Amino acid sequence: MPLSDPRQLRLLLARYADLRIAQVRGERRRPGDLEELVATLCAVTGTAHIDEAVAAADALLAETGRPARRARTAPGAAPLLAA
């Protein structure tokens, strides 16, 4: 399921970053939100793991001429991308 609109891909990456930050902070979210978003990112990038999906999304956005910015991460958290 390739994503043709870079804005939509940026929105998915931003939402992923928000959910990961909330997870690291211990904030409560609706159960399944992060898992659902990870599955979506993997599907739209054609990958099987979130790390691969984030890298692929970054590469796809770089091809559009406006790569995603790297977001700051919480100590001990996995690297995140922000739109």
C-alpha positions as CSV (number, residue, x, y, z in Angstrom):
1,M,0.0,0.0,0.0
2,P,2.3,2.8,-1.2
3,L,1.6,6.2,0.1
4,S,1.6,8.8,-2.7
5,D,1.2,12.0,-0.6
6,P,4.3,13.0,1.4
7,R,2.1,15.1,3.8
8,Q,0.3,11.9,4.8
9,L,3.6,10.1,5.5
10,R,4.8,13.0,7.6
11,L,1.6,12.9,9.6
12,L,2.0,9.2,10.2
13,L,5.6,9.8,11.4
14,A,4.6,12.7,13.6
15,R,1.8,10.5,15.2
16,Y,4.3,7.7,15.7
17,A,6.7,10.1,17.4
18,D,3.9,11.5,19.6
19,L,2.9,8.0,20.7
20,R,6.4,6.8,21.4
21,I,7.1,9.9,23.5
22,A,3.9,9.3,25.4
23,Q,4.9,5.7,26.0
24,V,8.4,6.7,27.3
25,R,6.7,9.2,29.6
26,G,4.3,6.6,30.9
27,E,1.3,8.5,29.6
28,R,-1.9,6.5,29.1
29,R,-3.2,6.2,25.6
30,R,-5.9,4.1,23.9
31,P,-4.8,0.5,23.9
32,G,-3.6,-0.5,20.5
33,D,-2.9,3.0,19.1
34,L,0.9,2.5,18.8
35,E,0.6,-1.1,17.5
36,E,-2.0,0.0,14.9
37,L,0.2,2.9,13.7
38,V,3.3,0.7,13.6
39,A,1.4,-1.7,11.3
40,T,0.3,1.1,9.1
41,L,3.8,2.6,8.8
42,C,5.1,-0.9,7.9
43,A,2.4,-1.4,5.4
44,V,2.8,1.9,3.6
45,T,6.6,1.6,3.4
46,G,6.6,-2.1,2.5
47,T,8.7,-3.1,5.5
48,A,8.3,-5.7,8.3
49,H,9.7,-3.8,11.3
50,I,9.2,-0.2,12.6
51,D,12.9,0.7,12.5
52,E,12.9,-0.3,8.8
53,A,9.6,1.6,8.2
54,V,11.0,4.8,9.8
55,A,14.2,4.6,7.6
56,A,12.1,3.9,4.5
57,A,9.8,6.8,5.2
58,D,12.8,9.0,5.7
59,A,14.2,7.9,2.4
60,L,10.8,8.4,0.6
61,L,10.5,11.9,2.0
62,A,14.1,12.7,1.0
63,E,13.2,11.7,-2.6
64,T,10.4,14.3,-2.5
65,G,13.0,17.0,-1.7
66,R,11.9,17.7,1.9
67,P,13.2,15.0,4.3
68,A,11.7,14.6,7.8
69,R,13.6,16.3,10.6
70,R,15.1,14.2,13.4
71,A,13.3,14.8,16.6
72,R,15.0,14.8,20.0
73,T,14.5,11.6,21.9
74,A,14.0,10.9,25.6
75,P,16.9,9.3,27.4
76,G,17.0,5.6,26.6
77,A,14.3,5.9,23.9
78,A,14.6,4.7,20.3
79,P,15.3,7.4,17.7
80,L,12.2,9.1,16.4
81,L,11.3,11.2,13.4
82,A,9.1,14.2,13.3
83,A,7.3,15.7,10.3
